[in-house]
Amino acid sequence: MRLWDAATGVQIGSALKHDGRVRGAVFSADQRRILTWSDDRTARLWDAATGVQIGPAFKHDREVNGAVFSDDQRRILTWSEDGTARLWDAAKGVQIGSAHTHGRAVFPPVFSDDQSRFLTGGDDGTVRVWDTATGAQIGRTLTHDRSVYDAVFSADQRSILTWSEDGTARLWDVASGAQIVPPLKHDKGVHGAVFSADQHIILTWSDDDTVRLWDAASGVQIGSALKHDERVRSAVFSADQQRILTFSGDDTVRVWHTPNGTQIGPSLKHDWEVDGAVFSTDQQRILSWSKDGTARLWDAATGVQIGPPLKHDKAVNGAVFSTDQYRILTWGQDGTARLWEATTGAQIGPALRHDEVVNGAVFSVDQHRILTWSGDSARLWDAATGVQIGSALKHDKAVSGAVFSADQRRILTWSDDRTARLWDAATGVQIGPALKHYREVNGAVFSADQRRILTWSEDSTARLWDSATGAQFGPALKHSRSVNGAVFSADQRRILTWSEDSTARLWDSATGAQFGPALKHDREVNGAVFSTDQQRILTWSKDGTARMWDATTGAQIGPALKHDGEVSAYWAPQDHKEVNGAVFSADQRRVLTWSHDSTARLWDAATGAQIGPAMRHDRRAVGSLFLINVNGAVFSADQHRVLTWSVDGTARQWDIEWAMRNPTAPEFIGDLCRKKLAGASLQSEPIDPNRRVGVRHIDAVDIAAAPILRGREGQDVCAPPPTKWALLLYLVGMAM
């Protein structure tokens, strides 16, 4: 193992020597140490500056398969062909506790989110939970009847899902070690299992050629097994959760109806195992790719193949549609990306060639260029001619994403190698040094003037960089968990970040100082925006709320804007009450939110009061449970309507004209009477169909309102004596 200066190519220090083949290596978070593991039965720690070994080797009895640092870098966890995982003090090189033994093989250990515990399991049919500080086992051993393939913590860290060669997946309580539900049984080994994002459903797939859905609360199977002719490799939900795409060793993709488990249309056939499949944007076509070296396009309704196969020389790793859905971009293990005509299947131009397997590809905004990345580099191509533009844009690990600058003259890339990099789009030459984080970079954006770059990362920080020199501006902007996103304010003087640590934070972009306190939710923050005047911040979260904040003081404005959730009865595709999004109205006086509780809601931005009833969609049956997610919502241009769309298969319009009006305006009462109540008098019966209010109708809606208005039958409610307008406003809300 050797370390090199990336700028000069000069070796740094001496070679890092093992006595056998080195299987892998990672840097510590601060980049000052290197952890290696080898066939010589050891892992070793090295000083990255000098190449000198730090402390003794970490010894196993057979080849070491992997090693990781804990998040605080104080512990090292190794696992080996000797069937053990071992925990080590990184400073002293001393083993903490005894070896965690699991027969001949152990799966890669899994840390809990807070790093206080970790899971091990393997060939001995057990999973165990261990204390990271002491190495002591926590609770009972979780036992299967044969080898355990893997395990995961639930999102709340209170349960563990395991799956095994014994033909079962099992759900366990972390605290007691007890099984929460009966085993989820297949007829052969279970090779994969996942929670739905709301943790209410478990999806499993198996060597018995089936995929199965289970109620996580009861362990009862939902619907029939989804059957292939050979082992199922994986399974995914469609966007609306109403269909499941499965792919298998039987060389097919199949589409299933989620509520009843029936297959939709014929099997979609390849000549070898299928590695992936996606729906087109309009959900009318399916694009699949396979080890047979092809991608194929299918009619989602009929299962008929559209055009000929799109052929590579080796397995296809992925595929995407162009924005207009007329072209398909594929990339594969043959070291190429290729562009295809979606209608005819004809290849457009030559293959776009790398020296290694291609991991991903995207179109430029104008669709005229293609950006590809592989283990060796990122490269830019002319989409019309297939000619490479400039030289390859090289990272040290997989490139996670890339964007063009506003003038399309520079390219910003970010990668699992813990860096973002800036490139000249014409020549492919890197501009300045790499922009370095300590863990994978999640995203990056240019400032409005393109002179600064904002990056955010799994290392719990966002960072600001000079795009001309690559120098970091000020200190890192620190959260306590991964940063999900970041934006500049309109004047570029502030930065808003949000994170898995349940907070959003506001920062001075000049100094890196935090403005005010953290903006706290009770769970992970999904998004955040400034109001148009930049004086308020709107955030939304998995905790089922949106919240408004004073951008100057950080104080919460009004109460949280709460969605329901209905946890006990319904299943949403992700979280039972998670707020999916939020926007201000054009005049900034209203906030529109939408959620997994099947509703969109309108709020008074000044008071936080909900205006009118929730705009509710239907619940769609999935076995004994329901889907209840609203996927999006927008205001109409005149702000008189809201358009919502949902997993119930509908888009709906809602009249919000009166909810958007100012009730204290002089003309409001007159307009309300003339338009909403159609100028009607209250009658004992609504004799005119245009009249919206009758006393008996009020009785049915609000028995408290009827006595107040009763006795004015035959009178114009818009004329003196004054009507209690608060009551009428309430009725308006009921009718909205």
HURA-V63645 format. One record per run of one state. SS is the DSSP state (2 for helix, 1 for strand, 0 for the rest). FROM is the first residue (numbers start at 1). LEN is the number of residues. Records with the same first field share a line. If there is no record, write none. Layout:
SS=FROM-LEN ; FROM-LEN
This chain:
0=1-3 ; 5-6 ; 12-10 ; 28-5 ; 39-3 ; 48-5 ; 54-4 ; 60-4 ; 70-5 ; 81-3 ; 90-5 ; 102-4 ; 107-3 ; 112-5 ; 123-3 ; 132-5 ; 144-4 ; 154-5 ; 165-3 ; 174-5 ; 180-4 ; 186-4 ; 196-5 ; 207-3 ; 216-5 ; 228-4 ; 238-5 ; 249-3 ; 258-5 ; 264-4 ; 270-4 ; 280-5 ; 291-3 ; 300-5 ; 306-4 ; 312-4 ; 322-5 ; 333-3 ; 342-5 ; 348-4 ; 354-4 ; 364-5 ; 375-3 ; 383-5 ; 394-5 ; 405-5 ; 416-3 ; 425-5 ; 431-4 ; 437-4 ; 447-5 ; 458-3 ; 467-5 ; 479-4 ; 489-5 ; 500-3 ; 509-5 ; 521-4 ; 531-5 ; 542-3 ; 551-5 ; 557-4 ; 563-16 ; 585-5 ; 596-3 ; 605-5 ; 611-4 ; 617-3 ; 623-2 ; 628-2 ; 636-5 ; 647-4 ; 656-1 ; 661-7 ; 677-4 ; 682-1 ; 684-10 ; 702-1 ; 710-6 ; 717-8 ; 736-1
1=4-1 ; 11-1 ; 22-6 ; 33-6 ; 42-6 ; 53-1 ; 58-2 ; 64-6 ; 75-6 ; 84-6 ; 95-7 ; 106-1 ; 110-2 ; 117-6 ; 126-6 ; 137-7 ; 148-6 ; 159-6 ; 168-6 ; 179-1 ; 184-2 ; 190-6 ; 201-6 ; 210-6 ; 221-7 ; 232-6 ; 243-6 ; 252-6 ; 263-1 ; 268-2 ; 274-6 ; 285-6 ; 294-6 ; 305-1 ; 310-2 ; 316-6 ; 327-6 ; 336-6 ; 347-1 ; 352-2 ; 358-6 ; 369-6 ; 378-5 ; 388-6 ; 399-6 ; 410-6 ; 419-6 ; 430-1 ; 435-2 ; 441-6 ; 452-6 ; 461-6 ; 472-7 ; 483-6 ; 494-6 ; 503-6 ; 514-7 ; 525-6 ; 536-6 ; 545-6 ; 556-1 ; 561-2 ; 579-6 ; 590-6 ; 599-6 ; 610-1 ; 615-2 ; 620-3 ; 625-3 ; 630-6 ; 641-6 ; 651-5 ; 681-1 ; 683-1 ; 694-1 ; 716-1
2=657-4 ; 668-9 ; 695-7 ; 703-7 ; 725-11
